[in-house]
Amino acid sequence: SKRSPEELWLDDHDYLRVHLPGYMQRLDRISKCNCHNRLDIEAEQFKSIYFTNDSVREAKSAASSLCNLVSRVASGSLDNGFAVIRPPGHHAEPGLAGGYCVINNVAVAAAYAQEKLGMKRVLIVDWDVHHGNGTQRCFIDNPNVLYFSAHRYHGGNFFPFLEGGGPTSAGKGPGEGFNINVGWNEKKMGDDEYLVLWEKLLMPVATEFNPDLVLVSAGFDAARGDMGECDVSPECFARLTRRLKTLASGKVVCALEGGYVRSVLCKCIESVLASLLDSNSHDKCNEELKAFHKNVGDNEMLDCINPSAARSIRDTTKVHSKYWECIRET
């Protein structure tokens, strides 16, 4: 069948930087299958996956479109970008589909940016309510990709039900210290918890890492009113984005992951897009930071938020204090 312009952007090697050859061959076979029963049998081998004969083509189009956008931002022809793509990708491991994800869009784009676009260091920020187990697995031993995820964890008793989403999963070998998980152990984490997490941990470490590119796994299932039972407002997502724009000369590319209530999803994406488009966001960000620190006053930031969230942030900070000068324990 004729390939779409989106698919033509990438070749097999671009997927093989993060996915295993056997897995890509399996997806190729699935893409040629027209038997619904056979597709159902294939899907049952994975967790939370459904296949049609268009699934693989759509997944490749999503990854390819994101790489196209990243290429334009890397070259400077665009300041930043938001890829409104589905299926999502952050649960897709090198050799496993899962959680509606077939190809790991952000992982493919990060590896593509490093190999083809000269982006040496890539920061991936994953604010989807679920841990991006696939992205973590792709870069677990890579010191040039810093993966940072804030998600519901509950000791591994929240999807994807894996212990690897906890604070002690810090990376392996040369990648040790470059995998940062903040796992919430209660529902209803909201704006204050995320804003404090950004200022207390993510922004200091990200500044020290000094990325050439920031990719955001932008799931909105942590939004107020979505299925993740968290309480983040659309405006908070905009503020988190404005902070990220102060990194990597503003080269920030968001890619849609989860988000299941359309009315909520629309408001969140609109809010993030407005912050990406705003040429005055740097000044706005500085004003917000001043107001934030004024509100905190002489208090310790972590004493101003949900105590369980504060514990989660402390646990992760303790693990990573030996890797990062900015959070080193004295």
N, C-alpha and C positions, 0 to 999 in steps of 0.2 A: 504494500500500500504506500501511497505517497506520504512523505514525511512533512510535517508542518515546519514553517520557518523557525519556530521556537526550538524544535527538536534538532534542527540542523546546526544550531549554535555549538553543541557539544558533540564530541566523538566518544567512542568506547573508553579511551584512556582517561577521560575526564571523570567518568564514574568509578573507574578502577583505582583511582587514588584513595578512595575511601571504602568502596565495596569490593567484596571478594569475587574473583572470576566465576566461580561456580554459582554464586547467587545471581549474578547478572545473566548468566546463561539460562538459569531457571526462569528468570523474569522474561527473557526472550521467548522461551517456550510458552509461557503463560500468555504472552501477547499474541501468539498465533493460534491460541485455543478458542474455539467457538462453542465448545460443549459446556453448558452451564454446570452440569453435575461435576465435571472434571475441575472446573474453576472453584467450585465449592469445596471439593476435596483438597485442592491446593491451599485454599484460604484457611481451612481447618488446621493446617500444620502450624499456623502462626496464632498470635494472641490479638484478638480484636481487629481482624482483617476481613475485608470482603472484596472479592475480585469480580470485575466484569472484563470482557475482552478489550475494553478501552483503558483499564486501570493503569497499565504500565506506560502506555503512550501519554496519558495525562500526567503521570508522575514525572516522566522525562521532560515533558513540556514545562512543568513547574520548575524543576531544577535548572533547566536550560534558560528559562526566562529570567530567573534570579541571577544566573551568571552573566547574562547579557546586561542586566541592570548594574551589577557590581562592576563590570568592565567600564561602563560609562562614568560611574562615580570615580573609579580609580584613575581614569584618564583626565578627569576634571571637566568633562563636558556636562556633567550634572554635579550639583553640590552634594546631594544625598538622594535617598530613594526609599520607596515602600513597594514591595512586591506582594500584590494581593493574589496569592496563589493557593491552590488546593490540588491534590491532597497535601497535608502537612508533612513534615519530615523528621522531627527530632527524636522519634522513637525508633526509627529505622537504623539497625546496627549494620556492621559490615556484611554480615551474612544472614540477617533476619529482618523480615517485615514485622510490624507490630503497631498497635494503637492508631490505626488508620494510615500509618506511614509506610510507604513502599521504598522510596529513595530519600536519603537524607539531604534535603535541599541545601540547608545551611552548611553542612559539612562539605558537600560537593563544591559549593561556592567558595568556602574558605580555602580549600586545597587548590582550587582553580586560581584564586587571587594570588596565592603564594607562588604557584608554578608558572603562571602565564602573565601575571600583571605586576610582578615585582613587589607585592605587599608582603614584607618579611614577617611582620608580627600581626596576628589577627586576634582581636578580642571578640568572643561570642558571649552575648548576654541573653540568657533564656529566662523570660519572666512568665512563661506559660505556667499554669497551676500544677502541671505534672512535670516530673523530672525528665530531662532529655537524655535518657539512658543511651540512646543511639549515638548522639553527638559526643557524649562522654567517652563511649567506647572507641569511637573513631580517632580521638586525639589524646587518649589516656597517657601515652608516652611521648607526647610532642611538646617541647618547651617553647615552640613558636606560636602555639595557639593556646590562649588563656580562655578556658571555659568557665563561666560563672552562671550558676542556676539558683534561683529562689523558687521554691515550690512546696506544696504540701507533701509531707513525708510520713509523719505518724509512725516513726520507727520501722518504716518499710511496709506499713499496712494501708497504703494508698497507691493507686495506680501509678507506675507499672508494677507495684508490689515487689520491689527489689531493694536489697539492703544497700546497694551501691549509690543510692541517692543521699546517703548520710554524710556528716561532716568529715569522717575519717577517710573517705575516698578522695585522696588529694593528688592522684596521679601516680605514675609508675616510671622507674628508671629516670631517664633525662627529663621526663615530663612531671616529675614530682614537684608539687607546689603550684602547678598550672591548671589544676582542676578544683574549683571551689564550689561546694554545695552548701546552701543554707536551706535546711529542711524544716518547715513549720510543723509543729506537732499539735496544733489546734486549728479549728476553723476560724473564720472571720478576721483574718489579718487584713489590714487596710492601709490607707494612705500613710499614716504615721509610721507604721512598721517598715514599709518600703522606703520611705524617705530617709529614715534613720539608717536603714541597711545601706543605702546608697552612700550616705555621708560617712558612716562609720567604717565601712569595709570596702565596698566596690570601688568608689572613686579614688581613694588613696592607692589601692593596689593597682587599679587600671592606669593611673597616672605614672606609677613606678614602672609598670610594664611597657608603657609608651607605645601603644599600637599604631600601625599604619592604616588600619581599617577596623571599623566596628560593625559587626553583624548582630542583629537582634532577632532571636527567635521570639517573635511577637505573637504569643498566644494571649487571648483576652478572656480566658475562662476563670481568671482570678478577679475579674471585674464584678462589681456590685450587681447582683441580679442574674449572673450567669450560673452555670451548674457547679462551679468549683467551690461555692460557699465561702468565698472570700469577699472583701469589701473595698476593693480598689476603685476609685472614681476615674472617669475619663480624663479629668484634669490632672490627676496624679500621673497617669501614663504619659501625658504631655510633659509634665515636669521631669520625669525620669529621662525622657528623650532629650529634653533641653540640656540636662547634665551630660548625657553621653555625647552631645554635639560639641562639647568643649574638648573632646579627645580627638586624636587622629585628624587634625585640621578640619574637623566637621564631617569627615567621610563616614557617614553612618547609613547603613542599609538595613531596613526592617523587612522581615519575611513573615507572612501570616502563618501561624501554627493553629492552636485551638481557638475556641470561641464558638458557642453553640446557640446563643440566643440572639437572633439577628438584630433586634432593636438595640440591644446592649452593644453588640459588636460594631454596629454602624457608628454609634456615638464615640466609642473608643478609637476606632480607626480615624474618624474625622478629627478627633482631638490630637492624635499623634501626627497626622498629616499637617495640621495647622502649625504645629511646633517645628516640623521639618521645613516647612515653607517660609517660616518667619525669619526674615533677615535680621530682626532685632532681638532674636532669642537670647543672645549672649547677655545683653543688658537686663533682660527680663529674668534670666537665670540668676544674675548677681543680686537683683532685688529680692528674689525669692529666697536665696541663701541668707541674706541679711535678716530677713523676717524670720526665717527658720531658726537662726542662732539666737535672735532676740527672744523668741518664744521659749527656747530651751533654757536661756539665761545661764545661771551658775550650776544648773543641774547636769548630771551625767545624762547624755542622750538616751542611753539604754534604760534609764529609770523612768523615762517619759512614755514608754510604750508597753504593750502587752508583755507581762513578765515571761511568758513562755517563748515569745518571739525574741526577747532579750537573751534568754538562755541559748536559743538556737544560734544567734549571732555570736555570742561569746564562745560557744563550743567550736564553731568554724574558725573564729579568729585565733583561738588557742592553738588549733592544729596548724594554722598557716603562719603563725608568728615567727616560726624559725626560717621561713622562706622569704618573707617580705620585710624589708627595713622599716617601712612606714607603719607597721603594726607590731614591730618587735617588742617583746616584753622586756622591761628593764629590770 
